[in-house]
């Protein structure tokens, strides 16, 4: 698995460093996590990695397209390593849980704007809001 991560970093001309490998590994195993969670996950195996190093790595990975930053309205920014497929998300209004939802219809950008105003649309971002199964069960109990 580390060799896959190293290949991903090299493919976007990033040096392979311990913090970069650790952050990508954490995001691969734990999608839709916030920065504090990434820091905790990375520090579980590498306690000397600083907060700033994780922030810098997240920025570099996002800038190169290896990581996607998502921030649904009124929610903390989250990160995921699933990129390039224009998938969407469903968010629980109660607990904030996030899950992936496959592309709504057809090929990226998934949806056709009713009026693109002359823009060349490259991506559609859809967030479905609702209540997750756990919170729905709690509401009915």
C-alpha positions as CSV (number, residue, x, y, z in Angstrom):
1,X,0.0,0.0,0.0
2,X,2.8,2.4,0.8
3,X,4.3,1.8,-2.7
4,X,0.9,2.9,-4.2
5,X,0.9,6.0,-2.2
6,X,4.5,6.8,-3.1
7,X,3.6,6.3,-6.8
8,X,0.7,8.7,-6.4
9,X,2.9,11.3,-4.9
10,X,5.6,10.9,-7.6
11,X,2.9,11.0,-10.4
12,X,2.1,14.6,-9.3
13,X,5.7,15.6,-8.8
14,X,5.6,15.6,-5.0
15,X,8.5,14.3,-3.0
16,X,7.7,11.2,-1.0
17,X,7.9,12.3,2.7
18,X,6.7,10.6,5.9
19,X,4.0,13.2,6.5
20,X,2.6,12.9,3.0
21,X,2.5,9.2,3.1
22,X,0.9,9.2,6.5
23,X,-1.8,11.7,5.6
24,X,-2.7,9.9,2.3
25,X,-2.9,6.6,4.2
26,X,-5.1,8.1,6.8
27,X,-7.5,9.5,4.2
28,X,-7.6,6.3,2.3
29,X,-8.7,4.4,5.4
30,X,-10.9,7.2,6.8
31,X,-12.8,9.2,4.2
32,X,-14.6,12.4,5.0
33,X,-12.6,13.4,8.1
34,X,-11.8,16.9,9.3
35,X,-8.3,18.3,9.9
36,X,-8.3,17.5,13.6
37,X,-9.1,13.9,12.9
38,X,-6.4,13.7,10.2
39,X,-3.9,15.0,12.8
40,X,-5.0,12.5,15.4
41,X,-4.8,9.6,12.9
42,X,-1.4,10.6,11.7
43,X,0.0,11.2,15.2
44,X,-1.2,7.7,16.3
45,X,1.7,6.3,14.2
46,X,3.9,9.3,14.0
47,X,3.6,11.4,17.2
48,X,6.3,13.9,16.2
49,X,4.5,15.2,13.1
50,X,3.4,18.8,13.8
51,X,-0.1,20.3,13.2
52,X,1.5,22.6,10.7
53,X,3.0,19.8,8.7
54,X,-0.4,18.1,8.4
55,X,-2.0,21.4,7.3
56,X,0.8,21.9,4.7
57,X,0.4,18.3,3.4
58,X,-3.4,18.6,3.1
59,X,-2.9,21.8,1.1
60,X,-0.3,20.3,-1.2
61,X,-2.4,17.1,-1.7
62,X,-5.5,19.2,-2.4
63,X,-3.6,21.5,-4.8
64,X,-2.3,18.6,-6.8
65,X,-5.7,16.8,-6.9
66,X,-4.7,13.8,-4.8
67,X,-7.1,14.8,-2.2
68,X,-10.5,16.5,-2.4
69,X,-11.6,19.1,0.2
70,X,-15.4,19.2,0.7
71,X,-17.2,21.6,2.9
72,X,-21.0,21.3,3.0
73,X,-22.9,24.4,4.1
74,X,-22.6,25.0,7.9
75,X,-20.1,22.1,8.2
76,X,-16.4,21.8,9.0
77,X,-14.2,21.1,5.9
78,X,-13.5,17.4,5.4
79,X,-11.0,15.6,3.2
80,X,-11.1,12.4,1.1
81,X,-8.8,10.6,-1.2
82,X,-11.5,9.5,-3.6
83,X,-11.0,11.9,-6.5
84,X,-11.6,12.2,-10.2
85,X,-15.0,10.6,-10.4
86,X,-17.2,13.6,-9.7
87,X,-19.2,11.7,-7.0
88,X,-21.5,13.5,-4.6
89,X,-22.3,13.3,-0.9
90,X,-25.2,12.8,1.5
91,X,-24.9,14.6,4.9
92,X,-26.8,13.9,8.1
93,X,-28.3,17.1,9.4
94,X,-28.2,15.7,13.0
95,X,-24.8,14.1,13.5
96,X,-22.9,15.4,10.4
97,X,-22.1,11.9,9.0
98,X,-21.1,12.0,5.4
99,X,-21.4,9.2,2.8
100,X,-20.5,9.0,-0.9
101,X,-23.2,9.0,-3.5
102,X,-22.4,8.0,-7.1
103,X,-22.8,10.4,-9.9
104,X,-26.4,11.5,-10.3
105,X,-26.8,10.9,-14.1
106,X,-24.5,10.1,-17.0
107,X,-21.0,11.3,-17.4
108,X,-19.2,14.1,-15.5
109,X,-20.3,16.8,-14.8
110,X,-23.4,14.6,-14.1
111,X,-25.9,17.4,-14.3
112,X,-26.7,19.8,-17.1
113,X,-27.2,23.4,-16.0
114,X,-30.5,24.8,-17.2
115,X,-28.6,28.0,-18.1
116,X,-24.8,27.8,-18.1
117,X,-24.5,31.5,-18.9
118,X,-21.7,30.7,-21.3
119,X,-19.6,28.9,-18.8
120,X,-17.9,25.6,-19.8
121,X,-19.2,23.4,-17.0
122,X,-16.5,21.0,-15.8
123,X,-18.0,19.7,-12.5
124,X,-21.2,19.5,-10.6
125,X,-21.2,19.4,-6.8
126,X,-24.4,17.9,-5.3
127,X,-25.0,17.6,-1.5
128,X,-28.0,15.6,-0.4
129,X,-29.1,16.5,3.1
130,X,-31.1,14.3,5.4
131,X,-30.9,12.1,8.5
132,X,-28.7,9.0,8.7
133,X,-30.1,5.7,9.8
134,X,-28.7,5.9,13.3
135,X,-30.1,9.4,13.9
136,X,-33.5,8.3,12.4
137,X,-33.6,5.4,14.8
138,X,-32.9,7.7,17.7
139,X,-35.7,10.1,16.7
140,X,-38.3,7.3,16.6
141,X,-37.1,5.8,19.9
